Amino acid sequence: MEFNTEKLNLSSEHDLAQQVGWKCPSNIAIVKYWGKYGMQLPKNPSISFTLNNAHTTTQVKTTPKSSTANFSFEFSYNNEPKPEFHPKIESFFERILPFCPYVSQVHFIINSLNSFPHSTGIASSASAMSALAICMVDLEDKWFQPFSNETQKLRKASFLARLGSGSACRSLYPHAALWGQTAEIESSSNEFAIPITVHENFKNYCDHILIVSSEEKEVSSTAGHSLMNNHPEADNRYKTANENIKSLLDILKGGDFESFCQLSEAEADQLHLLMRTSNPPYNLLHENTLIILEKIKQYRKESDVPICYTLDAGPNVHVMFPNKFKSECERFINNELKSLCENGRIIEDYMGLGPKNMFT
Ligand code: DP6
């Protein structure tokens, strides 16, 4: 990927003062990214669905910078200063600096807000980092107009988001995204995600997130990725993931629900099996998670409704089903699964259309 290395004209205070704002969704991986190398590069390609309701809204204002530090920013969450978020943002700025030299020339005033409460155990890094990344790219666009088209702009946003958190690079596109090089798609890359088109059957696909536990995870995703480095099953995992990418691309093109359910659950199960067999081993699933997974499989078998689950690196369950089966699935979730969630908590979401500019 090529980068604009232009710097800002610091004599123009007016140009330095800008304001941008973006709402960016979270995403849920169907084929999982688990294992990385170098600077946030994935060991295997992954495919995710873009969500809609779980999102972060971020506004960034720039003002002239007075400090001599490499970069300078202030961060608030819902207009309240939040120093505990500083290390993640610092490391984001540190990493993007070589690709965005203007970052060292202005002071950033950042304010963010998530649509979902902090205490749900839902990782906000995908939506938060993608929102911040697209704000940076929007500023770059205002200052230098370096992008020949929208694709270039989103690719750079995805590239920068990846440096903040790997899964964040997949949050920039409508419906679904592919991150990581695969022989199946020529323009695929380990450095940024690209959009993929899905069959009508998958548009508006529902994802109800069952909050089984909101406690902080014992092992972070970043620590989990590094345990893949010496994992005895690592090579098998990367081989399976590549095969699953090929199958999922076919499924998303053809619209086959049954194959989708099989693949989605196999990926989630394998992710958690890898955790249980790593050195040291660990388990992030709760007793209620296991009961919920069994109930979903049972209901699918009995009803023929293509409902299935996936999991991210935690105990909460993403229950997925086509929009046309919404009423029976919601009835099943309310009658059978809700009581197994912490305080009956469920976040209802569905496949969304990607980032939204707050100023247009
Ligand atoms: C299990 O993107 O959170 O959700 O790159 O270290 O920030 P970092 O990791 P992160 O890992 C996500 C892991 C996953 C699978 C996925 O989203 O593909």
Boltz pocket constraint, residues with backbone or C-beta under 6 A from the ligand:
constraints:
  - pocket:
      binder: B
      contacts: [[A, 27], [A, 28], [A, 29], [A, 31], [A, 32], [A, 33], [A, 34], [A, 40], [A, 46], [A, 123], [A, 125], [A, 162], [A, 164], [A, 165], [A, 166], [A, 167], [A, 168], [A, 221], [A, 222], [A, 225], [A, 271], [A, 311], [A, 312], [A, 313]]
      max_distance: 6.0
